[in-house]
Amino acid sequence: MRNVLKAETLERKFPLLSVENGCIVSKDADLTVAFEVELPELYTVTADEYEAMHASWIKAIKVLPEHSVVCKQDWFVKETYRPKTGGEEQSFLARSYERHFNERPFLNHRCYLYLTKTTRERNRRQSDFSTLCRGFLLPREITDKEAAERFLEAVEQFERIMNDSGHVRLRRLDTDEVTGTKEHPGLVEKYFSLSLEDGTAVLQDICLKPGRMRIGDKRLCLHTLSDAEDLPGKLSTDMRYERMSTDRSDCRLSFAAPVGLLLSCNHIYSQYVFIDSAQEILQMMEKNSRNMLSLSKYSRSNAVNQEWTEMYLDEAHAKGLLPVRCHCNVIAWAEDADEFRRIRNDTGSQLAMMECTPRYNTVDTPVLYWAGIPGNAGDFPAEESFYTFLEQAVCLFAGETNYRNSPSPFGIRMADRQNGIPVHVDISDLPMKRGIITNRNKFILGPSGSGKSFFTNHLVRNYYEQGTHILLVDTGNSYQGLCRMIHDRTQGEDGIYITYEEDNPISFNPFYTDSGQFDVEKRESIKTLILTLWKREDEAPTRAEEVALSGAVNAYIRKISGDRSVRPDFNGFYEFVSVDYRRMIEEKRVREKDFDIDGFLNVLEPFYRGGDYDFLLNSDKELDLTNKRFIVFELDNIGSNKVLLPVVTLIIMETFIAKMRRLKGVRKMILIEECWKALMSANMSEYIKYLFKTVRKYFGEAVVVTQEVDDIISSPIVKEAIINNSDCKILLDQRKYMNKFEHIQRLLGLTDKEKGQILSINQANHPGRSYREVWIGLGGTHSAVYATEVSEEEYFTFSTEESEKLEVQRLAEESGGDLEAAVRRMAEKRREEQRQTSTFKQERL
């Protein structure tokens, strides 16, 4: 049986001739320059910024010469997430985090821009003159070399205008990126295979039957906007996205967003703007207007069209608008027949969301697909375009993209708000380098139940695994699981958890150092500590008392430094003052009213051997915390103890300041969570003010976490020292405080854009995933909402639910104290329950 089907080779029909000097040259002598476009991230752009982007596009397009074509092509291709291993050894929690997202589907987005210089004749050709309909293609020669040079100059101006806009960045593609290499496919190969994969592209058979176009197993459907009647009565640069807006805030997306990232299927959204001779277009319009006027008595539609044409001409002449031709289309594809029907309907419904009339085109699919080949925009059929103004045409441009990974090697892993896949975010180093922030300090505000403890655990876990020294001050056992996990992994060398228990109280030795050296700051911290034990907060020491105390501390340090056999501790200091230092001040004839040594010893006696608090400053564990990388001070049990709390908080500050001073070139962080009683004392407040102002000079950052709005409103320490010196502000769900959020906004200096982003938190969470969203603002200029989604293993490690913590502890005891094994068992049990629930739902459906 003879095959009667018409078949042709791609080689014979291929419309491109070569790529020379970064320009794509077609066989019809069209020149095209290709760019990759970097758009702003989704949900981070305001209405004013969309207006600014719109104005930049208009300004740039106006520099292009007549008979140019602007083709903006947005690719949206479904891919699956591949875990980032990096080749280095990962911790148990890091591995579980990456596995949690393994093979999760997401919609990848790439945006390309093609600027084409063609001719007047090519710009007006119909679909039957497409290269697909010609028997053979004979390459033509570029005759007007000056026009080509002017076009390339205009392209450079176009690129400079867009890059200077601050919202959109263009990167010109080189020859290899267009044509490909032996290792990587080029843009043309990717288009013919409808794939963004950087691996080897496989070219498959292309079936060009109208209505049944197919590339390999991928069936294509095409929806077009090719008539002014298909558009709504009014076009705008942006639209209100209701799902993430409230009655007090707006979430804005570009007008074309419904056929962009909001259309969750494989598709390409192509936007064309054809720049013809404006004078010729207006003359043609004038002629059409006169013809319709003369025929108006035969048909009322002629009168209506004549009136619209006159309005178009009036707008063009009165406002100096540039008349252009425009076309937009959405090519979507699927391999399964049921999925094909679904995406066809979804595309139509998304166009309807834009108030456009969806036109499912079954006739011109092959021709419009062919015109979308990079560099082949000159092959576009003129009858598929409509006349409008440049301002309206640019409104149809898609204006946002997915969240991008930070190029910085340091950062944290957050989840993309739209796709739910990990994204690398640097909120410390790169913003500092770029001048977005001037310090790395962070202020975290989130009410109870907003996911605050999960976020902070996730933050410090990421920082610790990248070499940061972390000191945590907590009052709710929020970090007990993570600290124990680190303690077990390092075999007790790290992960130090210090808390007060009756049978195992907090114990320190302020006179112990690994090196045996006492620098100025160590001496001053000891003096401040003893002064806190000696005097009440409202009782200031005299100058003579300060000198006497300083002399006692320095004399004792000289003694223990000279005699290494003496074990330094507070007991030794007390005995030294009662005997040796008493003799010294008697020799100096220091009067009792200047320094009452007996009164001094009487006040310090509770901390001496046999006293009520003799355990506090006489630890026999010679532990110097300076070189420990993860330390948690749990103050919950001593939060109301007027004796222990000031002492412990001073020791905490001394520990961190020692890290600041001694650890050169090492990143360090102090995180204070819900410790407001500890912050209220006079001595502590001075430490906090000093810390927040100077920690940046020592490659460090201070983080304060709170859940009550009243804390930041009522505390002058927080208001003056912390908020003003924290360039990174992190807020979680604030819907509880929506009625008084204006006060929070004024206090934190938030813009209306940031307010809108914060109030959109958790408004449209994906029902199939468990996560909480968090807003991160940097320097008042860069901000975005991310998702804190953790693995099941991380969940049970970070959880603050008492029942879950007790169950983990019970399983750990059964496993011989192995917390990792207990967490793994709990995580697997929970995943099994979720699988059973999912199976049950599917069976019911």
PyMOL commands that set and color helices and strands:
alter all, ss='L'
color gray80, all
select helices_A, chain A and resi 10-13+47-61+92-100+120-123+127-129+131-133+145-164+175-179+187-193+228-230+242-244+257-259+278-294+300-319+337-353+365-371+377-379+382-384+390-394+429-433+452-464+480-489+520-534+543-562+570-587+597-607+625-627+636-638+644-662+676-679+682-698+709-714+716-722+735-748+752-759+792-798+802-814+819-844
alter helices_A, ss='H'
color red, helices_A
select strands_A, chain A and resi 16-20+23-26+31-38+68-80+105-117+169-172+206-207+214-215+218-225+238-240+252-254+267-275+323-334+359-360+386-389+412-415+422-425+442-445+469-474+496-499+630-634+668-673+700-706+728-731+772-778+782-788
alter strands_A, ss='S'
color yellow, strands_A
deselect
rebuild
show_as cartoon
